[in-house]
């Protein structure tokens, strides 16, 4: 029988491997929160009616938790729906050659600048070509379907732009995929060369070897980028939400968890089918840990007309130029109201249909999860039947 919360089971069973001084603080904190999510370890709110009492345990709100992101994503979509005009949007994915992945894996501080590099590439090309500014949203990612480290960017932009020199909105812009690819390649390699020059880049390779790698990848004829030039605002927000709070692996992909092994499925794009991945619990948790962002690293970054300093000043102008009324920011839904709206369930109605009200709060109770020693094994895969 499949466990209801297999990720908690895996993290609790491997605590001795990740809860140690050698592990990044962000990983330890997020794994601990995930284990304690919706348990007495985080405390609870107490609600009661005349006949019943109900404990509602606090959630962890961790980026690693597979159950905490969905409601937050729905509320984010609701706010963005009013903040963005009803215009066409475009989606791009900026990838890089796999030879560069280990560099960013070993130098996590460099990941912070990748969204700004990707946004600058698009903004500079559009500014030079059309003289416009765009609404730009960047979702950085580090994982692929195999839980491998694969640094890339999901970028969503307006398909039109504000031409400030003439005070008008150009509704339809063309994105030159080849030109953007060349600029992205130049931006990444130049950034890494500068990091190497200033000795802010660590690697198992020496400086000369790294320089050869960077030269080879710069001379690579093509880097892969993906482009979809037109999508609706609804599709735009659904696409962004899919990646913004997405954990590295969904629990529905976990097929089997034993004392020594995890099995999960992924899509093999070359074979065009699902395959089953088998790995030890230690290998699985180690791969998962690589994708936990450090503290204060945002899931979404905003640039151009969506940049925090520009949004309030330009938002009204953009709405006016596209002939739409700017909507007021919606009042944030409470926990109860959001569950009623999005899930059709009122959590504060007891079994007799009576309303429950808040009566108190339980303080967090420290609990220690059992640990177990688990033998290691390598990764392997087979087709999923």
C-alpha positions as CSV (number, residue, x, y, z in Angstrom):
1,X,0.0,0.0,0.0
2,X,1.3,3.4,-0.9
3,X,2.1,5.7,2.1
4,X,0.0,8.9,2.3
5,X,3.1,10.9,3.1
6,X,6.0,9.0,1.7
7,X,8.3,12.1,1.7
8,X,8.0,12.4,5.5
9,X,8.7,8.7,5.8
10,X,11.9,9.1,3.7
11,X,13.2,12.2,5.6
12,X,12.5,10.7,9.0
13,X,14.2,7.5,8.1
14,X,17.3,9.3,6.8
15,X,17.7,11.9,9.5
16,X,21.1,10.7,10.6
17,X,22.4,11.4,7.0
18,X,21.1,14.9,6.6
19,X,20.7,16.3,10.1
20,X,24.4,17.0,10.6
21,X,26.8,19.9,10.5
22,X,28.0,19.2,7.0
23,X,24.5,19.8,5.6
24,X,23.5,23.3,4.4
25,X,21.4,25.1,7.1
26,X,18.6,25.7,4.6
27,X,18.4,21.9,3.8
28,X,18.3,21.0,7.5
29,X,15.6,23.7,8.3
30,X,13.4,22.8,5.4
31,X,13.6,19.0,5.9
32,X,12.8,19.5,9.6
33,X,9.8,21.7,8.7
34,X,8.5,19.1,6.2
35,X,8.7,16.3,8.8
36,X,6.9,18.5,11.4
37,X,4.2,19.8,9.0
38,X,0.7,19.4,10.4
39,X,1.9,17.9,13.6
40,X,2.0,18.9,17.2
41,X,5.7,19.9,16.7
42,X,4.5,23.2,15.1
43,X,1.5,23.8,17.4
44,X,-2.2,24.0,16.6
45,X,-5.2,26.2,16.6
46,X,-8.2,24.9,18.7
47,X,-11.8,25.4,17.4
48,X,-15.0,24.3,19.0
49,X,-18.7,24.2,18.7
50,X,-21.2,23.2,21.4
51,X,-20.7,19.5,20.7
52,X,-17.3,19.1,19.2
53,X,-13.7,20.3,19.4
54,X,-11.2,20.4,16.5
55,X,-7.4,20.7,16.3
56,X,-5.9,22.4,13.2
57,X,-2.2,21.8,13.2
58,X,0.0,24.5,11.7
59,X,1.6,24.0,8.3
60,X,5.4,24.4,7.7
61,X,5.2,26.5,4.5
62,X,8.5,25.0,3.4
63,X,9.6,25.0,-0.2
64,X,10.4,21.4,0.2
65,X,7.0,20.4,1.4
66,X,4.8,18.9,-1.3
67,X,1.5,19.8,0.5
68,X,2.1,23.5,1.5
69,X,2.6,25.1,-1.8
70,X,-0.8,24.6,-3.5
71,X,-3.0,27.0,-1.4
72,X,-0.2,29.6,-1.5
73,X,-0.1,29.2,-5.3
74,X,-3.8,29.7,-5.7
75,X,-3.7,32.9,-3.6
76,X,-0.7,34.2,-5.6
77,X,-2.6,33.5,-8.9
78,X,-5.6,35.5,-7.5
79,X,-3.5,38.5,-6.7
80,X,-1.6,38.4,-10.1
81,X,-4.9,38.1,-12.0
82,X,-5.8,41.6,-10.9
83,X,-2.3,43.0,-11.1
84,X,-1.7,42.0,-14.8
85,X,-3.5,43.4,-17.8
86,X,-5.5,41.1,-20.1
87,X,-3.0,41.0,-23.0
88,X,-1.1,38.2,-24.7
89,X,2.1,36.9,-23.1
90,X,5.0,34.8,-24.2
91,X,7.0,32.0,-22.5
92,X,10.6,31.2,-22.8
93,X,12.9,28.6,-21.2
94,X,16.6,29.4,-21.1
95,X,18.8,26.3,-20.6
96,X,22.6,25.8,-20.7
97,X,24.9,22.9,-21.7
98,X,25.2,20.2,-19.1
99,X,29.0,20.9,-18.8
100,X,28.1,24.1,-16.9
101,X,25.7,22.5,-14.4
102,X,28.4,21.3,-12.0
103,X,29.8,24.8,-11.9
104,X,26.6,26.3,-10.6
105,X,26.0,23.2,-8.3
106,X,29.4,23.9,-6.6
107,X,28.8,27.7,-6.6
108,X,25.3,28.2,-5.4
109,X,25.9,31.9,-4.8
110,X,26.0,32.3,-8.6
111,X,22.5,31.0,-9.0
112,X,21.1,34.2,-7.5
113,X,22.2,36.3,-10.5
114,X,20.9,33.9,-13.2
115,X,17.3,35.4,-13.2
116,X,18.7,38.9,-13.6
117,X,20.9,37.7,-16.5
118,X,18.0,36.1,-18.3
119,X,15.7,39.1,-17.8
120,X,18.5,41.5,-19.0
121,X,19.0,39.5,-22.2
122,X,15.3,39.8,-23.2
123,X,15.0,43.4,-22.0
124,X,18.2,44.6,-23.8
125,X,17.2,42.9,-27.1
126,X,13.7,44.3,-27.0
127,X,14.9,47.7,-26.1
128,X,17.4,47.7,-29.0
129,X,14.9,46.3,-31.5
130,X,11.7,48.0,-30.6
131,X,12.6,50.6,-27.9
132,X,10.1,49.1,-25.5
133,X,10.0,47.8,-21.9
134,X,8.2,44.6,-21.0
135,X,6.6,42.9,-18.1
136,X,9.1,40.2,-17.1
137,X,8.7,37.3,-14.6
138,X,11.5,34.8,-14.0
139,X,11.2,31.4,-12.2
140,X,14.6,29.9,-11.6
141,X,14.9,26.1,-11.5
142,X,17.6,23.6,-10.7
143,X,16.1,20.2,-11.2
144,X,15.1,17.9,-14.0
145,X,12.8,14.9,-14.1
146,X,15.6,12.6,-12.8
147,X,16.2,14.9,-9.8
148,X,19.5,15.8,-11.5
149,X,21.0,19.3,-11.1
150,X,20.0,21.2,-14.2
151,X,20.1,25.0,-13.8
152,X,17.7,26.8,-16.2
153,X,15.1,29.6,-16.2
154,X,11.4,29.7,-17.0
155,X,10.7,33.3,-18.2
156,X,7.3,34.8,-18.8
157,X,7.0,38.2,-20.5
158,X,4.4,40.4,-22.1
159,X,4.0,39.9,-25.8
160,X,3.7,43.7,-26.1
161,X,5.7,46.5,-24.7
162,X,5.7,50.1,-23.5
163,X,7.4,52.5,-25.8
164,X,8.2,55.3,-23.3
165,X,9.6,57.7,-25.8
166,X,6.2,58.0,-27.5
167,X,4.0,57.0,-24.6
168,X,2.3,54.2,-26.4
169,X,1.8,50.4,-26.1
170,X,3.1,48.2,-29.0
171,X,0.7,45.3,-28.9
172,X,2.6,42.7,-30.9
173,X,6.3,42.0,-30.8
174,X,8.4,39.3,-32.4
175,X,11.0,37.4,-30.4
176,X,14.1,36.4,-32.3
177,X,14.9,33.0,-30.8
178,X,18.4,32.8,-32.4
179,X,19.4,36.3,-31.3
180,X,18.2,35.7,-27.8
181,X,20.1,32.4,-27.7
182,X,23.4,34.0,-28.7
183,X,22.9,36.8,-26.1
184,X,22.1,34.3,-23.4
185,X,25.2,32.3,-24.2
186,X,27.3,35.4,-24.2
187,X,25.8,36.6,-20.8
188,X,26.4,33.2,-19.0
189,X,29.9,32.6,-20.3
190,X,31.0,36.2,-19.6
191,X,29.5,36.0,-16.1
192,X,31.4,32.8,-15.3
193,X,34.6,34.2,-16.8
194,X,34.4,37.2,-14.6
195,X,33.7,35.0,-11.5
196,X,36.8,32.9,-12.4
197,X,38.8,36.1,-12.8
198,X,37.8,37.5,-9.4
199,X,38.4,34.1,-7.7
200,X,34.8,33.8,-6.6
201,X,34.3,30.5,-8.4
202,X,35.2,27.2,-6.7
203,X,35.7,24.0,-8.7
204,X,37.4,20.6,-8.6
205,X,39.1,21.7,-11.8
206,X,41.9,24.2,-12.0
207,X,41.6,27.6,-13.6
208,X,43.1,26.6,-17.0
209,X,40.8,23.6,-17.3
210,X,37.7,25.8,-16.4
211,X,38.8,28.3,-19.0
212,X,38.9,25.6,-21.6
213,X,35.4,24.4,-20.7
214,X,34.0,28.0,-20.9
215,X,35.7,28.5,-24.3
216,X,34.3,25.2,-25.6
217,X,30.8,26.0,-24.5
218,X,30.9,29.5,-25.8
219,X,31.9,28.1,-29.2
220,X,29.1,25.5,-29.1
221,X,26.9,26.4,-32.1
222,X,23.6,26.2,-30.3
223,X,22.3,26.4,-26.8
224,X,18.7,25.1,-26.4
225,X,16.0,27.6,-25.6
226,X,12.3,27.2,-26.0
227,X,9.9,29.9,-27.1
228,X,6.1,30.2,-27.1
229,X,5.2,33.6,-28.5
230,X,1.6,33.9,-27.5
231,X,-0.5,32.7,-24.6
232,X,-3.4,34.1,-22.7
233,X,-3.1,35.6,-19.2
234,X,-4.9,32.6,-17.8
235,X,-2.4,30.2,-19.4
236,X,0.4,32.5,-18.4
237,X,-0.5,32.4,-14.7
238,X,-1.2,28.6,-14.8
239,X,2.2,28.0,-16.4
240,X,4.0,30.3,-13.9
241,X,2.2,28.8,-10.9
242,X,3.1,25.3,-12.0
243,X,6.8,26.1,-11.5
244,X,6.8,28.8,-8.9
245,X,6.1,26.7,-5.8
246,X,6.7,23.3,-7.3
247,X,8.8,21.0,-5.1
248,X,11.5,19.0,-6.8
249,X,9.3,15.9,-7.0
250,X,5.6,15.4,-6.6
251,X,4.5,12.7,-4.1
252,X,2.3,11.1,-6.8
253,X,5.6,10.2,-8.6
254,X,6.8,8.1,-5.7
255,X,5.9,4.6,-6.5
256,X,7.4,2.6,-3.7
257,X,9.4,3.3,-0.5
258,X,11.1,0.5,1.4
259,X,13.7,0.5,4.2
260,X,16.5,0.8,1.7
261,X,15.1,2.1,-1.6
262,X,12.9,4.7,-3.3
263,X,11.2,4.1,-6.6
264,X,9.7,6.9,-8.6
265,X,8.7,7.5,-12.2
266,X,9.7,10.2,-14.6
267,X,9.3,10.9,-18.3
268,X,12.1,9.8,-20.6
269,X,11.8,12.4,-23.4
270,X,14.1,10.5,-25.8
271,X,12.2,7.2,-25.4
272,X,8.8,9.0,-25.2
273,X,7.6,7.0,-22.2
274,X,7.6,6.8,-18.5
275,X,10.5,5.0,-16.8
276,X,10.9,3.8,-13.2
277,X,13.9,5.2,-11.3
278,X,15.4,3.1,-8.4
279,X,17.8,4.6,-5.9
280,X,18.8,4.3,-2.3
281,X,17.2,6.5,0.2
282,X,20.5,8.3,0.9
283,X,21.0,9.0,-2.9
284,X,17.4,10.3,-3.1
285,X,17.7,12.6,-0.2
286,X,21.1,13.9,-1.3
287,X,19.6,14.7,-4.8
288,X,16.6,16.4,-3.2
289,X,18.9,18.5,-0.9
290,X,20.6,20.0,-3.9
291,X,17.4,21.7,-5.0
292,X,16.5,23.3,-1.7
293,X,17.1,27.0,-2.2
294,X,19.1,29.0,0.4
295,X,17.3,31.3,2.7
296,X,16.0,34.6,1.2
297,X,16.0,33.2,-2.4
298,X,12.8,34.0,-4.1
299,X,10.8,31.4,-6.1
300,X,9.8,34.2,-8.6
301,X,11.8,37.3,-9.6
302,X,10.2,40.3,-11.3
303,X,11.9,42.7,-13.8
304,X,11.1,45.4,-16.3
305,X,7.6,46.9,-15.8
306,X,7.0,44.3,-13.0
307,X,10.1,45.2,-11.0
308,X,9.1,46.3,-7.5
309,X,10.4,49.9,-7.9
310,X,8.7,50.3,-11.3
311,X,5.4,48.4,-10.8
312,X,3.5,51.0,-8.8
313,X,4.6,53.9,-11.1
314,X,4.0,52.2,-14.4
315,X,1.1,49.8,-13.7
316,X,-1.7,52.4,-14.0
317,X,-0.1,53.8,-17.2
318,X,0.1,50.3,-18.8
319,X,-3.6,49.6,-18.0
320,X,-4.6,53.0,-19.5
321,X,-2.6,52.4,-22.7
322,X,-4.2,49.0,-23.3
323,X,-7.6,50.4,-22.7
324,X,-8.4,48.6,-19.5
325,X,-9.4,49.6,-16.0
326,X,-6.9,48.8,-13.2
327,X,-8.4,46.5,-10.7
328,X,-7.9,47.0,-6.9
329,X,-5.8,44.4,-5.1
330,X,-8.1,41.8,-3.7
331,X,-8.3,41.3,0.0
332,X,-6.3,38.3,1.1
333,X,-8.5,35.3,1.8
334,X,-8.5,33.8,5.3
335,X,-7.6,30.1,5.7
336,X,-11.3,29.3,6.1
337,X,-12.5,31.4,3.1
338,X,-9.7,30.0,0.8
339,X,-10.7,26.4,1.6
340,X,-14.3,27.2,0.9
341,X,-13.6,29.0,-2.3
342,X,-11.0,26.6,-3.8
343,X,-11.8,23.2,-2.3
344,X,-15.6,23.5,-1.5
345,X,-15.0,22.6,2.1
346,X,-15.8,24.6,5.2
347,X,-13.2,23.5,7.8
348,X,-15.1,25.1,10.7
349,X,-18.4,23.2,10.4
350,X,-18.7,20.3,12.7
351,X,-20.3,16.9,11.9
352,X,-23.7,18.3,12.9
353,X,-23.5,21.3,10.7
354,X,-22.8,23.7,13.5
355,X,-20.3,26.5,13.2
356,X,-17.0,26.2,15.2
357,X,-15.1,29.2,16.6
358,X,-11.6,29.7,17.8
359,X,-11.0,28.9,21.5
360,X,-7.3,28.7,21.9
361,X,-3.9,27.7,20.7
362,X,-1.6,24.8,21.5
363,X,2.2,25.6,21.8
364,X,4.6,23.5,19.7
365,X,5.6,20.2,21.3
366,X,9.0,18.9,20.5
367,X,9.0,15.4,19.2
368,X,11.8,13.3,18.0
369,X,11.3,11.1,14.9
370,X,13.0,7.7,14.9
371,X,15.9,7.2,12.5
372,X,17.3,4.1,10.8
373,X,20.5,3.1,9.1
374,X,19.9,2.4,5.5
375,X,22.3,0.7,3.1
376,X,23.3,2.6,-0.1
377,X,22.8,1.6,-3.7
378,X,23.1,3.3,-7.1
379,X,20.5,4.7,-9.5
380,X,18.9,2.4,-12.1
381,X,15.9,2.7,-14.3
382,X,13.4,0.5,-16.1
383,X,10.2,1.1,-18.1
384,X,7.1,1.6,-16.1
385,X,4.3,-0.8,-16.9
